């Protein structure tokens, strides 16, 4: 007799929208639900500072910056909540401010936490590459260090790693650079 295999139904973004509010944040990877733990204060400081750097950039170059919680719906079964996303000038019209975002951002940023680092470097990174996010940043507040990846075909290539007092630069956003300590220096 063949063994019985438990099948989990795929969950869609529509399913998430119909679920009762429970205060948790969720991401979908090919219809599999992942609960995103609440971040620690250091993480939130780094998120806010990165978003502010992008806001300053957008004032002179245009574009839109959003920080989590915000759903990026790549497909009905692939939904992520990056810490910070940026859409370059000219792409703002692709976003309906009254609905979930359904286009890939130009830049996605994750501030690493012990509970999310594996997913940020694994499933999430692969999903962002698959859906065409042109640049992916990983910031480790414990090191401190920033890694910048650019989309090379269908995978990310490491463009730069910078630590504490070093300058880190975008490969996508012209003139966007900063010293890593600006995010993490308390």
GIWOVEN-V320142 format. One record per residue. N is the residue number from 0. RES is the residue in three letters. PSI is psi in whole degrees, -180 to 180 (* if undefined). Layout:
BEGIN
n = [N,N]
res = [RES,RES]
psi = [PSI,PSI]
END
This chain:
BEGIN
n = [0,1,2,3,4,5,6,7,8,9,10,11,12,13,14,15,16,17,18,19,20,21,22,23,24,25,26,27,28,29,30,31,32,33,34,35,36,37,38,39,40,41,42,43,44,45,46,47,48,49,50,51,52,53,54,55,56,57,58,59,60,61,62,63,64,65,66,67,68,69,70,71,72,73,74,75,76,77,78,79,80,81,82,83,84,85,86,87,88,89,90,91,92,93,94,95,96,97,98,99,100,101,102,103,104,105,106,107,108,109,110,111,112,113,114,115,116,117,118,119,120,121,122,123,124,125,126,127,128,129,130,131,132,133,134,135,136,137,138,139,140,141,142,143,144,145,146,147,148,149,150,151,152,153,154,155,156,157,158,159,160,161,162,163,164,165,166,167,168,169,170,171,172,173,174,175,176,177,178,179,180,181,182,183,184,185]
res = [UNK,UNK,UNK,UNK,UNK,UNK,UNK,UNK,UNK,UNK,UNK,UNK,UNK,UNK,UNK,UNK,UNK,UNK,UNK,UNK,UNK,UNK,UNK,UNK,UNK,UNK,UNK,UNK,UNK,UNK,UNK,UNK,UNK,UNK,UNK,UNK,UNK,UNK,UNK,UNK,UNK,UNK,UNK,UNK,UNK,UNK,UNK,UNK,UNK,UNK,UNK,UNK,UNK,UNK,UNK,UNK,UNK,UNK,UNK,UNK,UNK,UNK,UNK,UNK,UNK,UNK,UNK,UNK,UNK,UNK,UNK,UNK,UNK,UNK,UNK,UNK,UNK,UNK,UNK,UNK,UNK,UNK,UNK,UNK,UNK,UNK,UNK,UNK,UNK,UNK,UNK,UNK,UNK,UNK,UNK,UNK,UNK,UNK,UNK,UNK,UNK,UNK,UNK,UNK,UNK,UNK,UNK,UNK,UNK,UNK,UNK,UNK,UNK,UNK,UNK,UNK,UNK,UNK,UNK,UNK,UNK,UNK,UNK,UNK,UNK,UNK,UNK,UNK,UNK,UNK,UNK,UNK,UNK,UNK,UNK,UNK,UNK,UNK,UNK,UNK,UNK,UNK,UNK,UNK,UNK,UNK,UNK,UNK,UNK,UNK,UNK,UNK,UNK,UNK,UNK,UNK,UNK,UNK,UNK,UNK,UNK,UNK,UNK,UNK,UNK,UNK,UNK,UNK,UNK,UNK,UNK,UNK,UNK,UNK,UNK,UNK,UNK,UNK,UNK,UNK,UNK,UNK,UNK,UNK,UNK,UNK]
psi = [133,150,153,131,127,122,130,129,145,139,138,168,-38,-39,-44,-40,-28,-13,147,146,126,7,-5,160,140,149,152,130,105,42,-1,132,133,130,131,116,154,140,160,164,-42,-40,-47,-37,-47,-40,-49,-41,-41,-45,-39,-41,-40,-33,-44,-46,-44,-27,-33,-23,-10,176,173,138,139,147,159,148,126,131,133,110,99,-36,175,-20,3,104,129,159,81,156,-43,140,153,135,123,159,135,-20,-2,-33,-13,-11,126,111,-8,5,167,147,128,24,150,134,164,-37,136,140,134,129,120,139,153,-35,-16,-10,-43,-45,-42,-36,-11,-102,-45,-45,-44,-41,-45,-41,-45,-35,9,25,117,-29,140,126,137,125,125,106,-18,-21,-50,147,149,138,134,126,140,151,117,92,-114,9,163,143,139,120,-36,145,130,142,173,-81,10,154,135,142,146,146,-12,-42,111,131,11,112,158,168,132,-39,-21,-28,-31,-8,118,*]
END
